[in-house]
Structure formats: structure tokens, C-alpha cells
Amino acid sequence: MEQFGGWVLVQQADITESTFSNGYRYLNWSIDVPCLLTQMLFVIDVTPGRFRKLRFRFITAGLLMIYTGYIGQYFEITNTGWFLFWGAVSTVFYVYILYMMGNWIFKSRENLPRQAYKTMGTIWWLILISWTLYPLAYLVPWAWKAFPAWGAWAAVTRQFLYTMADIFSKVVYGVLLSSVAQIRSAAEGYEPAIQVQIDGGGASQEYIERNTHNESTRL
């Protein structure tokens, strides 16, 4: 405790001055993660029955990943063994989610237009890298014990990693997924999406000519 006083002081400041709390992040994740995982299912090509099963698995695994990690962070100072145990349990669900996402991303993108196919590949790497920042951030207090003089930086480092992970796994992910949904909608003949693709320059020349020809035929 005395050797790691910098981190303890940061924790005390959090409690007494309420400058920030990881609890708020876990509460936010318990809302965001199920939504983000479910959004993916609206874009990939799955049957209604499969959609319901995957949604249940994603939401259940996502919440268990978050809640077990939340339990573990209570032991980051007092009991390293329990801290690492709950972190490992949370990581099991993390790996399971990534396995399911990767499996369905690469399965479903085979039926998507070429542009959406590439974007789904980008989404996979974005998820893999940004989500890996979360377990790394979780381990910061434990890893920082090797540098007791820098203990106060543990909280700053963790919050920085969490923030960067949130930006890429939510904002950038949302933009890319919206792009895939738009391209797929256009490919399925949804007129507003077709127009957006043409006006925004996101469609290939072949794609524009094909849809323009189809529109002329209907007229």
C-alpha cells in the first residue's frame, strides 16, 4: 500500500472529490455494448431466427464481460489474485464475443457489395484492436506496481486507454457500420440510399450506371 501510494491517493481523490469514477464507465458500457453488438446483426445477412439467437448470445456475453470486470476492479489494490481472476473471467467472454463477431463478419460479407465487403474487413480489425485496449487498461494498476514512483500516472493512463478505446469502438465503428448499411440498402434498391451513394461519390461508376439503367427501365 505504501509503495503504491500514488495510486491509492488517486483512488481516494476519486471517492472524496468525485472527479471521475470507473463505475460510470461500466454503467455506460452495460448500455452501449449490447446496442453496438446488436447493430452489427442488422447489417450482416442472418435469418430472423438466427438473429434472435445471436442477439441473446451477444447481449448475455457482453453483460457478463462487463459485470465480471467491474467486480474485479474492486480488488485492484487489495487483492491481486482476485483482481486477476475476475479479469480472466471477463476475458473469456471477451474472446467469445470476438470469435462470434469475426465468424459472422467473414461469413456474411461474402454476400455484400464489393465496397461493403472491404469496409466489413476494416470493421473487424477496428474491433479487434480497439477492444484489446480495454483489458490492457484494466491491467494498468497491476502492471504499474513495478513502477511505484509513477503510481499516480496509473489512473491517467487507464482513463486515456479507456477513452481512446471508446472513441474507436463506438464513434468510428458506428460510422463504418452506417456506411455498410447504406451501401447494402442501395444494392437492394432502396432509392434514398442509391441517391446518397451517387451524390456522395461513394459508388463505383459501374454501380451508378447499373442503377441509373434500372431507374430508366422502370420509367
C-alpha positions as CSV (number, residue, x, y, z in Angstrom):
1,M,0.0,0.0,0.0
2,E,2.7,2.5,0.9
3,Q,4.8,1.6,-2.1
4,F,1.9,2.2,-4.4
5,G,0.8,5.3,-2.6
6,G,0.3,7.3,-5.7
7,W,-2.4,5.1,-7.0
8,V,-4.1,5.0,-3.5
9,L,-4.2,8.7,-3.4
10,V,-5.8,8.9,-6.8
11,Q,-8.4,6.4,-5.7
12,Q,-9.1,8.5,-2.6
13,A,-9.4,11.6,-4.7
14,D,-12.0,9.8,-6.8
15,I,-14.0,8.9,-3.7
16,T,-13.8,12.2,-1.9
17,E,-13.9,14.7,-4.8
18,S,-15.8,12.7,-7.3
19,T,-13.6,13.8,-10.2
20,F,-14.3,10.6,-12.1
21,S,-15.4,7.0,-11.4
22,N,-14.9,3.8,-13.3
23,G,-18.3,2.8,-12.2
24,Y,-19.8,5.3,-14.6
25,R,-17.9,3.8,-17.4
26,Y,-19.1,0.3,-16.6
27,L,-22.7,1.6,-16.4
28,N,-22.3,3.2,-19.8
29,W,-20.8,0.0,-21.3
30,S,-23.7,-2.1,-19.9
31,I,-25.9,0.0,-22.2
32,D,-23.6,0.7,-25.1
33,V,-22.1,-2.8,-25.7
34,P,-25.5,-4.6,-26.2
35,C,-26.6,-1.9,-28.6
36,L,-23.3,-1.9,-30.6
37,L,-23.3,-5.7,-30.9
38,T,-27.0,-5.8,-31.9
39,Q,-26.4,-3.1,-34.6
40,M,-24.0,-5.5,-36.3
41,L,-26.7,-8.1,-36.7
42,F,-28.9,-5.6,-38.6
43,V,-26.1,-5.3,-41.2
44,I,-24.9,-8.9,-41.7
45,D,-27.1,-11.4,-43.5
46,V,-28.8,-13.6,-41.0
47,T,-32.3,-15.2,-40.8
48,P,-34.8,-13.8,-38.2
49,G,-34.4,-17.0,-36.1
50,R,-30.6,-16.8,-36.2
51,F,-30.8,-13.0,-35.4
52,R,-32.7,-13.7,-32.1
53,K,-30.2,-16.4,-31.1
54,L,-27.2,-14.3,-31.8
55,R,-28.6,-11.2,-30.2
56,F,-29.2,-13.2,-27.0
57,R,-25.7,-14.6,-27.1
58,F,-24.1,-11.2,-27.8
59,I,-26.0,-9.4,-25.1
60,T,-25.5,-12.1,-22.5
61,A,-21.8,-12.4,-23.1
62,G,-21.3,-8.7,-23.3
63,L,-23.0,-8.0,-20.0
64,L,-21.1,-10.8,-18.3
65,M,-17.9,-9.5,-19.7
66,I,-18.7,-6.1,-18.2
67,Y,-20.0,-7.2,-14.9
68,T,-17.2,-9.6,-14.1
69,G,-14.6,-6.9,-15.0
70,Y,-16.5,-4.5,-12.7
71,I,-16.2,-6.9,-9.8
72,G,-12.5,-7.4,-10.5
73,Q,-11.7,-3.7,-10.4
74,Y,-12.7,-3.6,-6.7
75,F,-9.7,-5.8,-5.9
76,E,-7.1,-3.9,-7.9
77,I,-5.4,-2.6,-4.7
78,T,-6.4,-5.0,-2.0
79,N,-6.1,-8.5,-3.6
80,T,-4.1,-9.0,-6.8
81,G,-5.2,-12.7,-7.0
82,W,-8.9,-11.9,-7.2
83,F,-8.2,-8.9,-9.4
84,L,-6.6,-11.1,-12.0
85,F,-9.1,-13.9,-11.5
86,W,-12.1,-11.7,-12.4
87,G,-10.1,-10.1,-15.2
88,A,-9.5,-13.6,-16.6
89,V,-13.2,-14.5,-16.3
90,S,-14.1,-11.3,-18.1
91,T,-11.6,-12.0,-20.8
92,V,-13.2,-15.4,-21.5
93,F,-16.4,-13.6,-22.6
94,Y,-14.4,-11.0,-24.5
95,V,-12.7,-13.8,-26.5
96,Y,-16.1,-15.5,-27.1
97,I,-17.6,-12.2,-28.4
98,L,-14.7,-11.6,-30.7
99,Y,-14.9,-15.2,-32.0
100,M,-18.6,-14.8,-32.8
101,M,-18.1,-11.4,-34.4
102,G,-15.2,-12.5,-36.6
103,N,-17.0,-15.6,-37.6
104,W,-20.2,-13.8,-38.7
105,I,-18.4,-10.8,-40.2
106,F,-16.4,-13.0,-42.6
107,K,-19.3,-15.3,-43.3
108,S,-21.8,-12.5,-44.2
109,R,-19.5,-10.2,-46.1
110,E,-19.3,-12.7,-48.9
111,N,-22.8,-11.7,-50.0
112,L,-22.2,-7.9,-49.7
113,P,-21.3,-5.5,-52.5
114,R,-17.5,-5.0,-53.0
115,Q,-17.3,-1.7,-51.1
116,A,-19.2,-3.1,-48.2
117,Y,-17.1,-6.2,-48.3
118,K,-13.9,-4.2,-47.8
119,T,-15.5,-2.0,-45.1
120,M,-16.5,-5.0,-43.1
121,G,-12.9,-6.2,-43.1
122,T,-11.9,-2.8,-41.7
123,I,-14.6,-3.0,-39.1
124,W,-13.2,-6.4,-37.9
125,W,-9.7,-5.0,-37.4
126,L,-11.1,-1.9,-35.8
127,I,-13.0,-4.0,-33.2
128,L,-10.1,-6.4,-32.6
129,I,-7.6,-3.5,-31.9
130,S,-9.9,-1.1,-30.0
131,W,-11.4,-3.8,-27.9
132,T,-8.0,-5.1,-26.9
133,L,-7.3,-1.7,-25.3
134,Y,-9.9,-2.5,-22.6
135,P,-8.2,-5.5,-21.0
136,L,-4.9,-3.6,-21.3
137,A,-6.4,-0.6,-19.4
138,Y,-7.9,-3.0,-16.8
139,L,-4.4,-4.3,-16.0
140,V,-2.8,-0.9,-15.7
141,P,-2.9,-0.7,-11.8
142,W,-1.4,-4.2,-11.6
143,A,1.4,-3.5,-14.2
144,W,2.2,-0.1,-12.7
145,K,3.2,-1.7,-9.4
146,A,6.6,-2.3,-11.0
147,F,7.0,1.5,-11.0
148,P,5.8,2.7,-7.6
149,A,7.2,6.1,-8.0
150,W,4.9,6.7,-11.0
151,G,1.8,5.3,-9.3
152,A,-0.2,8.5,-9.8
153,W,0.0,8.0,-13.6
154,A,-1.8,4.7,-13.4
155,A,-5.2,6.4,-13.3
156,V,-4.3,8.8,-16.0
157,T,-3.0,6.0,-18.3
158,R,-6.1,3.9,-17.7
159,Q,-8.5,6.7,-18.4
160,F,-6.6,7.6,-21.6
161,L,-6.8,4.0,-22.9
162,Y,-10.5,3.7,-22.0
163,T,-11.2,7.0,-23.8
164,M,-9.3,6.0,-26.9
165,A,-11.0,2.6,-27.0
166,D,-14.4,4.2,-26.6
167,I,-13.8,6.6,-29.4
168,F,-12.8,4.0,-31.9
169,S,-15.1,1.2,-30.8
170,K,-18.2,3.4,-30.7
171,V,-17.8,6.5,-32.9
172,V,-15.6,5.2,-35.7
173,Y,-17.3,1.8,-35.6
174,G,-20.7,3.5,-35.9
175,V,-19.6,5.5,-38.9
176,L,-18.2,2.4,-40.7
177,L,-21.2,0.3,-39.9
178,S,-23.6,3.0,-41.2
179,S,-21.6,3.1,-44.4
180,V,-22.1,-0.6,-44.9
181,A,-25.8,-0.4,-44.1
182,Q,-26.1,2.4,-46.7
183,I,-24.3,0.5,-49.4
184,R,-26.3,-2.6,-48.7
185,S,-29.6,-0.7,-48.8
186,A,-28.6,0.9,-52.1
187,A,-27.7,-2.5,-53.5
188,E,-31.1,-3.8,-52.5
189,G,-32.8,-1.0,-54.4
190,Y,-33.7,1.5,-51.6
191,E,-33.9,4.7,-53.6
192,P,-32.7,7.2,-50.9
193,A,-29.7,5.1,-50.3
194,I,-28.9,4.9,-54.0
195,Q,-29.1,8.6,-54.3
196,V,-26.8,9.1,-51.4
197,Q,-24.3,6.8,-52.9
198,I,-24.4,8.6,-56.2
199,D,-24.3,12.1,-54.7
200,G,-21.7,11.3,-52.2
201,G,-19.3,9.7,-54.6
202,G,-19.2,6.5,-52.7
203,A,-20.4,4.3,-55.5
204,S,-18.3,3.0,-58.3
205,Q,-19.0,4.0,-61.9
206,E,-20.4,0.6,-62.7
207,Y,-22.7,0.7,-59.7
208,I,-24.0,4.1,-60.8
209,E,-24.6,3.1,-64.4
210,R,-26.4,-0.1,-63.3
211,N,-28.8,1.7,-61.0
212,T,-29.3,4.6,-63.5
213,H,-30.2,2.0,-66.1
214,N,-32.6,0.2,-63.8
215,E,-34.3,3.5,-63.0
216,S,-34.7,4.3,-66.7
217,T,-36.2,0.9,-67.3
218,R,-38.8,1.4,-64.6
219,L,-39.8,4.8,-66.1
